């Protein structure tokens, strides 16, 4: 199970976005998401969006498995 699948299972209302292999997350209660990521030993950083000035979490290479699947032809 990928990190995104685990997050969506734990936090059904989480908002996610991707850019290549990076995963971006927004949730009303970011502290609970941070606690989950710390427990899972997942490296992340936080940043404030320049557009809507909300706090987001970035997981570098957090979308890698899905990114590779999209780039590769699997039969």
Helices and strands as residue ranges (DSSP letters): H 3-10, E 15-19, E 22-26, H 30-39, E 45-48, E 55-59, H 64-71
